[in-house]
Amino acid sequence: MQPPPRFSPRPRPGHGLRFDECYIEGEHGQFVRSAAKLGSYGASALLVDQPAGHYTTAGTDDLVMCAILGDPVAAAIDFGAGMFRFQSAHTPFFLSPARAPSVFAVENPHLARLIAVPIGEVRELLGRHGLRADAELEPLYAGGFEDPFLASLMPQLGQSLTFEGETGLLIQDSLLVTIILALQQVGSARRTARPTVVGGLSPAMIRKATAFLMDGIGQPKGLKALAEHCGMSEFHFHRAFTLSFGCSPHRWQLQRRMEMACELLRLPGTSVMEVAIAVGYDTPQGLARVFRRHFGCTPMEYRRALQ
């Protein structure tokens, strides 16, 4: 199976964009067999009959779980312009983070149930249990997964959509909460089972290094300053960082700079020059060269696509 095409940024008019609306109104609308609101949390459920091929979806404010109904499907997926990129074997579940545009390639036709939940509701629910949604669910963004309990909930969810009124809302809310808590359990198990990266940075050092890199988005600092900040030699820091993240510190920061540039380009009244300076480039031309290599279009072309 061929990997998905290189991600090109897709217009996203700020927070509040809903997954079901974007999906139905976009290129996928022709594949939607049914769509319904789900419970009282602002969630939605789509039943999708999708052929094999390459597809893209916009980043929205919803956490989206894809449950493959019937035979599992193999896929090559990129969530968030390279933040989570993987080739998945035949697995029945995928979880897409909120505000992360995606591009994916599937090798065979499939029937899928898509469940989209506002990320704010997910954070509030898990927060009641002292859990941080982003940390708990992050292990599930990096690959497909299986879970018998989640699989047993899918037929019940489909049946719950036939109920109306208060009874239907109560049943759907109960199932939705159960699904979110089950996802947290699967994510926790995957995180626990993840092998320790020998020679990588400690969790505390990762936080220290990434905070330093984010603080220097507008005025990027070199490897020497970063290594000194973390109390390590350049050689050992570069090696440990690469083991931990799978890329160099420069590459990690470049990815964050491009993501910030996209966010700033969405703001009306912000000039490309202002965007360039904010993310560490002296001229719009300097930003444009890197932006084009990264996304395949210039900042101006990206901005025009938003209109």
C-alpha positions in Angstrom: 0.0 0.0 0.0 1.3 3.4 -0.9 1.7 6.0 1.8 -0.7 9.0 1.9 0.1 12.0 -0.2 2.0 14.9 1.4 -0.3 16.9 3.6 -1.5 20.3 2.3 -3.1 22.6 4.8 -6.8 22.9 4.6 -8.9 26.0 5.5 -10.2 26.0 9.0 -12.1 29.1 10.2 -11.2 29.1 13.8 -12.5 27.1 16.8 -16.0 25.7 16.8 -15.9 23.9 13.4 -17.8 20.7 13.7 -16.6 17.4 12.2 -20.0 16.1 11.0 -20.7 19.4 9.1 -17.3 19.5 7.4 -17.5 15.8 6.5 -21.0 15.9 5.0 -20.4 19.1 3.1 -16.9 18.1 1.9 -15.6 15.4 -0.5 -16.8 12.6 1.8 -20.5 13.6 1.8 -21.3 11.2 -1.0 -20.2 8.3 1.2 -22.4 9.1 4.2 -25.1 6.6 4.6 -26.7 8.2 7.7 -25.9 11.0 10.2 -27.4 11.7 13.6 -26.8 13.8 16.7 -25.7 11.7 19.6 -26.9 12.4 23.1 -26.7 15.8 24.8 -23.0 16.4 24.7 -23.0 17.9 21.2 -21.6 14.6 19.7 -22.6 13.2 16.4 -22.5 9.7 14.7 -22.0 9.1 11.0 -22.3 5.8 9.2 -20.0 5.9 6.2 -19.6 3.5 3.3 -16.2 4.6 1.9 -14.3 3.1 -1.0 -10.6 2.6 -1.1 -8.5 5.6 -2.0 -6.7 8.7 -0.7 -8.7 11.3 1.4 -8.3 14.4 3.5 -10.3 15.8 6.4 -10.1 19.3 8.0 -9.1 19.9 11.6 -12.1 20.5 13.8 -12.9 20.9 17.5 -14.0 17.3 17.7 -12.2 14.2 18.9 -13.2 11.6 16.3 -13.2 7.8 16.7 -13.5 5.6 13.6 -14.9 2.1 14.2 -14.6 -0.2 11.2 -17.7 -2.4 10.9 -17.1 -5.8 9.4 -13.6 -6.7 8.1 -10.9 -4.4 9.5 -9.0 -2.2 7.1 -5.3 -1.4 6.6 -4.5 2.3 6.3 -1.7 4.8 6.0 -2.6 7.9 8.1 -1.1 11.3 8.9 -2.8 13.3 11.7 -1.8 16.9 12.1 0.7 17.4 9.3 3.2 14.9 10.5 2.5 15.0 14.3 1.1 11.4 14.1 2.0 9.5 11.0 1.8 5.8 10.7 1.1 2.7 8.7 -1.6 0.5 10.3 -2.2 -3.1 9.9 -5.7 -4.5 9.9 -7.2 -2.9 13.0 -10.8 -1.9 13.8 -10.3 1.4 15.6 -8.6 4.7 14.9 -8.7 7.9 17.0 -8.1 11.3 15.4 -7.1 14.2 17.7 -9.0 17.5 17.7 -7.8 20.4 15.5 -5.6 18.0 13.5 -6.2 18.0 9.8 -5.6 14.5 8.4 -4.7 12.7 5.2 -5.1 9.0 4.8 -5.0 6.1 2.3 -7.1 3.0 2.7 -6.6 -0.1 0.7 -10.1 -1.6 0.5 -13.7 -0.4 0.7 -15.2 -0.4 4.2 -18.2 0.5 6.3 -17.4 2.7 9.3 -19.1 4.3 12.3 -17.5 7.8 13.0 -18.2 9.2 16.4 -17.3 12.9 16.9 -17.3 14.5 20.4 -16.4 18.1 21.2 -12.9 18.0 22.7 -14.0 20.4 25.5 -16.6 17.8 26.6 -14.0 15.0 26.6 -11.6 17.1 28.7 -14.3 18.0 31.2 -15.4 14.4 31.6 -11.9 13.0 32.1 -11.0 16.0 34.3 -13.7 14.9 36.7 -11.6 11.8 37.3 -8.4 13.8 37.7 -7.2 12.9 34.1 -5.9 15.1 31.3 -7.5 14.1 28.1 -4.6 15.0 25.8 -2.1 13.0 27.9 -4.4 10.0 28.3 -5.5 9.7 24.7 -2.3 10.7 22.9 -1.0 7.0 22.7 -4.0 6.2 20.5 -3.3 8.9 17.9 -0.2 7.1 16.7 -1.7 3.9 15.3 -4.8 1.8 15.0 -5.9 -0.4 17.9 -8.2 -3.2 19.0 -10.4 -3.6 22.1 -13.1 -6.2 22.6 -15.1 -4.0 25.0 -15.2 -1.1 22.6 -16.2 -3.5 19.9 -19.1 -4.7 22.0 -20.4 -1.2 22.4 -20.7 -0.4 18.7 -23.9 -2.5 18.0 -25.5 -0.9 21.2 -24.6 2.5 19.9 -26.3 1.8 16.6 -29.4 0.6 18.3 -29.5 3.6 20.6 -29.9 5.9 17.6 -33.4 4.5 17.0 -34.6 5.7 20.4 -36.2 9.1 20.6 -36.8 11.8 23.2 -35.4 11.8 26.8 -35.0 8.0 26.8 -32.8 8.1 23.7 -30.7 10.9 25.1 -30.0 9.1 28.4 -29.1 5.9 26.7 -26.8 7.7 24.2 -25.1 9.8 26.9 -24.4 6.7 28.9 -22.9 4.9 26.0 -20.9 8.0 25.0 -19.4 8.3 28.5 -18.6 4.6 28.5 -16.8 4.9 25.2 -14.7 7.8 26.3 -13.7 6.1 29.6 -12.9 2.9 27.6 -10.7 4.9 25.3 -8.8 6.3 28.3 -8.3 2.7 29.6 -6.9 1.6 26.2 -4.7 4.6 26.0 -3.4 4.0 29.5 -2.6 0.4 28.7 -0.8 1.3 25.5 1.2 4.0 27.3 2.2 1.5 30.1 3.2 -1.1 27.5 5.3 1.3 25.5 8.9 0.3 25.8 11.3 2.7 27.5 13.5 4.6 25.0 17.0 3.6 26.2 19.2 6.7 26.1 16.3 9.1 25.5 15.4 12.2 27.6 13.5 11.8 30.9 9.9 13.1 31.0 11.1 16.1 33.1 13.9 16.9 30.6 11.4 16.5 27.7 9.2 19.2 29.3 12.2 21.4 29.9 13.5 21.1 26.3 10.2 21.5 24.6 9.3 24.6 26.7 12.6 26.1 25.8 12.0 25.4 22.1 8.5 26.8 22.2 9.7 30.0 24.0 12.2 30.5 21.1 9.7 30.1 18.3 10.1 33.8 17.3 13.9 33.8 17.9 15.1 30.3 17.4 18.2 29.3 19.4 20.9 26.9 18.4 21.6 23.4 19.6 24.4 24.7 21.9 22.0 27.0 23.9 19.4 24.3 24.1 21.9 21.7 25.3 23.3 24.1 27.9 19.8 24.9 29.1 19.3 21.2 29.7 22.7 20.7 31.3 24.0 18.3 28.6 26.7 18.3 25.9 25.5 19.0 22.4 26.3 15.5 21.2 24.5 13.7 24.0 21.5 16.0 24.0 21.0 15.7 20.2 21.2 11.9 20.4 18.8 11.7 23.4 16.3 14.2 21.9 16.3 12.2 18.6 15.8 8.9 20.4 12.8 10.4 22.3 11.1 12.2 19.4 12.3 10.5 16.2 13.6 13.8 14.8 16.2 16.4 15.6 15.4 19.5 17.8 15.7 21.7 14.7 13.1 19.5 12.9 10.8 19.5 15.9 10.9 23.2 16.3 10.4 23.8 12.6 7.2 21.7 12.7 5.9 23.9 15.5 6.9 27.1 13.7 4.9 26.0 10.6 1.9 25.1 12.7 2.0 28.5 14.3 2.4 30.2 10.9 -0.8 28.5 9.8 -2.7 29.6 12.9 -1.6 33.2 12.4 -2.4 33.2 8.7 -6.0 32.4 9.7 -6.3 35.6 11.6 -7.8 38.5 9.6 -5.7 41.6 9.4 -2.3 39.9 10.1 0.2 40.5 7.3 2.5 37.8 6.0 5.4 40.0 7.2 4.0 39.9 10.7 3.6 36.2 10.5 7.1 35.7 9.3 8.6 37.8 12.1 6.4 36.0 14.7 7.8 32.6 13.7 11.4 33.7 13.3 11.9 34.8 9.7 13.3 38.2 8.7 11.3 38.4 5.5 8.1 37.0 3.9 10.3 35.4 1.3 12.2 33.4 3.9 9.0 32.1 5.4 7.6 31.3 2.0 10.6 29.1 1.0 10.2 27.0 4.1 6.4 27.0 4.0 6.3 25.8 0.4 8.8 22.9 1.2 6.7 21.9 4.2 3.1 22.2 2.8 3.5 22.5 -1.0 2.1 26.0 -1.2 3.1 29.6 -0.3 1.6 31.5 2.7 -0.3 33.7 0.3 -1.8 30.7 -1.5 -2.8 29.2 1.8 -4.4 32.4 2.9 -6.4 32.7 -0.4 -7.7 29.2 0.2 -9.2 30.4 3.4 -11.4 33.0 1.7 
